[in-house]
Amino acid sequence: MVAIQTFWSDKTTLRAAGELNGGWLDARFHLMSWALSVSLLKKHFSKVILCTDTFGKKLLVDTLQLPYDEVILSQTGLELKYPREVWVMRKINSYQQLEEPFVHIDSDAFLWKPLPDTFYNSTIFAQNYQKDFSCYNIARKELADIGIQMPSILASETTHNAVNMGIIGGQDKALFKEYYQFLESFVGLHLPKIQANKTQLSLGFVNTLLEECFFVHFVELYYNKPIHVLIEDKLDSRYTKIANLLDKKYGYHHLIGENKLDLFYCKQVEQALKFHFPAVYKHITAFISEFFIQVPQKVDYYAESNYRIQQKGSNEVVTPKNVKTMLQTWANDETLSHAIVFEHQRNKDFRKVKNKLAGFQESEQARIRFLYEYLEKLPIGQRLNDTISYDSSMRVSERIWDDGKSIFSSLIYDFGYGQAHYDDKIWDTFAMFILYNCSEEPQPLEHLLALLQQKTNQQPDELLQRFDIKIKELYMAGLLHYTHNEVPASCADIAEAIQGY
């Protein structure tokens, strides 16, 4: 079985590639995602093929030297047949390019472990099942409103079965070719209406309907064959469970939609590429240093506060110079005043990091090395004698949300290549429990685990895994000091610590 990926673009020069963010926070993370994804595929497949256009070959293979074994220029000229409104057809076109069993993996998906043996003999397999997501109903209604009816595979259906196709493939080559021809016919018939009414359509939802939902109903109606899935668990609609690279449960990650705009996840992708594939990382950073286009940043440091003020019909604007005055003006609005205080404090933290950037970056790089060289390699059960304590150099801020509940967050920042990204990392009650209990003095992991045991009904293995992931997240974010105890926990100690889990 071979692995394939698909790249297309309307760019023609390497300089323009600096603007190509592919839905990511910026072009840097986009290119690093491609590099990490294909580098991992090379560990599991003897042959990795890129379906692309001439620019894609120039960028990914000739310039960035990503390790593809073969390039098929199947995307050249397809922009005329499949314009932006039906972008997913560019990807589905790749499914019918090969005469051998294949697996197609998106460039924002990362396969850390080999596929299960059963997959290689499966007729069809995909990432996971999705059922009745609201986007399918929305797309279907919008298409009906402009006079496009569903094909026979969905005409009489009231439920929408689907699979996520971050990973898709199988042994049945004929099925994928027929599916492409089926969609080609449907899209060709209705494309003029879609283009003429594109402002009335949620085009992202339309494309997911074509790709994910049509596929399952096509297979059910014409083939009646099972679709094996890599992940059988039900995932949340935002797919955060498989976006966090620190969570190794599935041996697979896929940064879908808004997760590609999450700075915490973006930094994980960069750090993973740098640690696991340093030579590839070097090629990417050399290119970025030469061609990355720095987008002028006009940052409204009080964006949420100003939006809330605008919603109240006022033209006033919060700025760093008038914060105290605006707090007095809106003192009777608890939610708004909390938002102003929260954003003001966050911006102070951001400026503190910026003013002492070298020290913060040095500390971050040391944490990342320790994370990969120790925390990732040694199972949590062998680290229970290690101790952690709260690192006050990074503040955890509290604010009141609209429903009166408190949320807690800390600053996530990035200053790579002239950019100045910052974001809020929201911490759940599990994380805050850990921070609170190690805020006064260092605490052994074994002790914290015992405290958590009293607060949760989770199964032993689930609690231990969750605890391990949260420790790594907090440490990566700079909120913990971590001390490695040279003396490993004994088997008896470990057994006692997790007894009853």
N, C-alpha and C positions, 0 to 999 in steps of 0.2 A: 504494500500500500504506500502511495506517495502522498505528501502533504503539499497543498497549494495555498497561495494567498493572492489577493487581488488589489492592485493599486491603479488609480486613474486620477488625472488632474487636468485642469485647464491651464496650468502653468507651462511655460516653455523654457525658462532660464533658471539656472541655479540660484541667482539672486532672488528671483521671485519665490523660490522654495522657502525663503526665510519668512514668508507670510502664510505658509501653508500649515494651519494649525489642526486641521482634520477633526475639529470638535474639541480639541484639547485646550488647556489654558493658554499655551502658546506653541509655536512651531518646534521649539526645543524638545518639549515632552512628547510631541507627536512623533518626531524622528526617533527618539529614544524608545518609544513604544514599539515601533517597527523593528528596531535593532534587537530589543529584548525578546520579542515574540519569535522572530525567525531564528535567533541564536538558540533558543530553547528547542525549537522544532528540530534543529540539526542534531540534537542529542538523542532524538527518538526515531527519526526517519532517515533512511539512507539517501532519500532524494526529496528535495524541497524545490518546488516550482513556483515562479512568480509569473502571474498573468498580468500584463501591464501594457503601457503604451511606450513610445520612444523616450518620452521625458522620464517616465518611471524607471526605465532601464538606466538612463543616464544618471539619475539621482541615486537610486538605491543600490545599484550594482556597480556601475562604473566609478562613481564618486565615493559613496559611503562604504563600498566594498562589503555589503551584507552578504552572508554566505549562501546565496541561492545556487542550486546546481544547474538550473535551466531557466530560461526566460522565454515565455510565449508572448508575442506582441499582439495579443488578441483584442486589446482595448483600443488600439489605434483606429480612429475613425468612428468609434461607437458613440461619441458625443453627439453626432448628428442623428443617430437612430434613437438614442436614449438620453435626452437632455436632463438637466438637474431635477426636474419634477418627478422623474422616475429613476432616480439614481440607483436603486437597488437592483435594477436589471443589469447594471454593469457587473455586479458581483455574481448574480445568478448565471450570467453568460459564461462564467468560468467553469461552472459545474459540467458543461457539456463539451469542454475542450479536450478531455482526456479519454483514452480508450482503456483505462485500467482503474481498478478501485482507488479511491482517493479519500482524503479528509481535507476539508477546507476550514481554515482557522483565521478568524479576523485578526487584524494587526493590533487590536487592543485586548487580545486574549493571550494568556500565558499558560502553557502546558508544562508543568514542572515534573510530572511523573508520566511514564508511558501510559498509553491508553490500556484499559483492561483487555486481556486476551480475547474475550468474547466479542469485542468491538470489531476486531480485524476480520471476523467471519460474519458480521451482521449485514443483513440486506441494507438497512438504513439505521443511522444513529444521529443523534443531535445532542445539544447541551442539556436541556431540561424542558419539561412540559410547562405550558402556560395556558390557563383556561379563563375565558371571559374577561380578559383585561379590557378596561373601559375604552382604550384607544381603538380597538377593533370596531366597537359599536359606533364610536364617533366617526371613524373613517367611512364606515358603511353608510351611515345616515347622510354624511356630507356628499358622498358620491351619488346617492339616490336623489339628493336635492338638485343635482345638476344633470340628472337624467341618465346616470350610469347604474344599471342594475347588476346584481351579483350573477356570476356564472352558475352553471348547474350544480357545481360542487357545494355552493353555499345558498342557493336560491331558497331552499326550503328549511334551512337550518336556523334555529333561534339561539343556539349556543355557539361559541367560537373557540374551538380547540386549536392549539398552536404549540409550536416549539420555538425556543430561542436557538438561533442558528449562528451563535458565536463559534460553534464547532458543528460541522455537518459533514456527512459522508456515508460511505458504505460500499458494498460489493455490487449493487444493482446499478450499473452504468446506464442502462436503457431507461430506467425510471427517471433519473435526473435529466436526461436528454428530453424525454417527453414532457417533463414538468416545465423545462425551459421553453419548449415549443408552445405549450399551453399558455404560459404567461405572455410569451411573445405575441401570440394571437390576440389575447385580451387587451394588452397594453397598446398594440398597434391599432386596434379598433377604437379605443377610447382616448388615446393620447391627445388628439385635437381638443376635446372637451376639457381634459385635465389642464392643459396649458391655457386655454381660454378662460378658465374659471379658477386658476390657481390661488387667487387671493381669497377664495371662499373655502379653500381646503386646508386642512392640517396635513401638509405633505409628508411630514415625518410619520404620522399615523397611517396614511395611505400606503406608504412604502412598507411599513411593518405588517400591514394587512396582507399585502401582496406576497411578501417573503415568508412570514411565519405562519399565518393562518391559512392562506390558500394552499400551502404545501401540505399541511396535515390533512385537510379535507380532500385534497387531490389524491393523496396516498390511500385514505380510507375508502374513497369511492371507486377508484380504478384498480387498486392493488390489494387492498385489504391485508396489508402486512404490518406487523408491529414495528414501531420506531423505538429502538433502544436509546436510553438517555444516560449521559455521564453522571448527572446529578438527579437523584430521585426525590430529594427533599423539596418541600415547597419553599420557595425563596420570596423574600419581600419584594414589592413592586419596584423598588429602586435598586435592587440587586447589590446592596451594600455588603451582604455576606460573602460575595465572591469578588469584591473590589479591594478588600483589605489584604495586601500581600503578606501581612504578618499572621494571617489566619491560614494555616496549611491544611485544613481539614480535607479539601477535595483534591489537592494537588493541581489545582487549576484556578485561574482568576480571569475575570472578564470585566473590564471597566466600561460599563454601559452608560450612555447618556450623560447626565450631569455629574457622574462620578469622575469623568475626565476633566471636569472643572474644579474638582476638589484638590486643593493644594497639598493636603496631607497625602493623598494617594499619588499625585504626580511626583512628589519627592520620593516616594517609595519606589516608583518605577526607575527613576534616575539612579537611586542608590543601589538597587538590585542589579542594574546593568553594569554599574561601575565595579561592584564587588565580584560578580560572577563572570563577567566578560570584559575585562579591562582593556584588551586590545581593540575590541569593537567600540567600546566607550571612547577610546582615544580618537578613533576615526570620526565619530559623531561630534565630539567636542571641537576637533580641528575644523570641521566644516562649519559648525555653529559660530565659532570665533570669527570666521571669515565672512559668512553670508547672513548671519542672523540679523534680522531687521528689528531694531528697537522701536517699538510702538510708543509714540508720545503718550505719556500717562497724565491725564488730568483727573486726579483722584479727589472725590468728594469724601472727606474723612468722616462726614456726618450724614452719609447717604440715607440711612434708615430714618434718622431723626427728621431730616428735611422732607423726606417723603411723607412722614406722618403729619408734619406741620402743613404741608401742601394739601393733604387730604382734609384738613380742617378749614380750608379756604383762606389760609394766610400766605402772604408772599415773603414772609420773613425767612431768613436762611441762617442756620447755625454755622459759625466759623470758629477757628481757634481763638480769635480775638474777642468774640462776644459771648463765649460760653456761659460765663457767670450771669450776664444780663438775660440770656435766653432761659437759663434755669429759673430765674426769678419770674420771668414772664409766664412760663408754663409750670410753675410750682404746684398748681392744683391738679394737674394731669399727671397722675402717678406713673402711668405706663410710659408716657412721652418723656418725662423728666428722667426716669430710669434709663431710657434709651440714650438720652444725651450724655448722662454720666458714664454709661457703659462705653459708648463710642469715644468719649474724651479720654477715658483711662486707657482704652486699647491703643489709641493713637499716641499717647505718651509712651506706652510700652514699645510701640513700633519705632518711635524716634530714639528711644534708649538703645534698642538693638542696632539701629542704623548708625548711631554715633559711636558705638563700640563694636562695630561689625566684625573686625578681625578676630577679636576674642570669642565672640559668639560662634563664628564659623569654625574656629579651631575646636571649640568644645563640641560642636555638632558632629564634626568629622570623627572626633575621638569616640563619641557615642555610637556612631554608625559602625565603626570598626569593631567595637566591643559587642554590639548587637549581633553582627554576622559571625564574628570569630568565636563568640562564647555563648550568648543567649540562644542563638539559632542552632548551634551544634550540640549543646548539652541539654538533654530533656529536663523539664521542670522538676521531675521527681528527684533528680540528682543535684538540684540547686536549692533545696529547701532550707539549708543552713545559711544561705546568702542573706544579706540584709539590705533594706532600702529605706530611704528617708526622703522627705519632700525637699525639692530644690527650689528655694524661694527666688532665685534669679529670674524665673519665669512665673508671672502672676496668673493665678486662676481667678477670674472675675465672675461675679454673680450679677444677674439682672432679673427683673420681673417681667414675665411675658404677659400677653393680653388676658390670659385666663387666671392671672394672679399667681401662677406657679413660677418658681425660680428655675433658671437654667444656669449652668456653669460652663465656662469656656476658657481657653487660653489662646494666645497668639501663635499662629503658624506663619512663618515668613520665608521668603526666598529672594535673594539678590543676584541670582546668576545672570551673567552676560548683560549687565546694565539694566535689567528689569528690577522692579520692586513690587513683588507680589506679597500680599498678606491676607490672612483668612482667620476665621474663628473655628477652632476645633471644639466641638461640643462634647462634654463629658457626661456620661450617664451616672446613675446613682452607684453603680458597681465601682466605677473609677473613683468617685468622690469618697466612697467608703474606704478605699485603699489609701488615698491621700490623707484623709482625716486621721486615720489610725497610725500613720507614720510621720505626722507633722511635728510632733513634739520631740521624738527621739527615734533613732534607727530601729527598725523592727525586722526580725527574721521572717522570711517568707512562710516558714512553717507556722509561726504564730498568726500571721494574717489569714492564712488558709483556715486555721482552726476557728477564727472569728467569723469568717464567711460561712463556714459550715453551720454556724448557729443561726445565720440569717437567710439561708436559702434551702430550697428543697431539691436542688438539682442533683442529678446522678453524679457519682464520683468522677468518672472520666470527663463528663461535660464540665463540671465545675473546675477541675484541674486545667483543662484546656482553656476555658474562658479566663481563668486567673492568669495563666501564662501569657495569653494574647494581650490582656489589659496591661500587664506589667510592661510588656514590650512597647505598647502604644505610648504609655506615660513616659517611659524612658526615652523613646525616640523624640517625643515632644519637648524634652528638656525639663520635665517636672519631677524627675527622681534622681537622686544619687543612688548608685548601685555598688555594693561592696561584695566582691567575690570572697567567700570563705574557703580557704585552702583545704579545710577538712570536709570531705563529702559527707552528706547525711547518710547514716547507716540505714540498712534495709528496715530495721525495727522502727527507727525514727519515722521513716517515710510511711510505713504501714500504719503507724499510730496517728500520723498527721491526717491521713485520708480515710481513717477507719469510719465506716458508716456512710461514705460518700456514695 
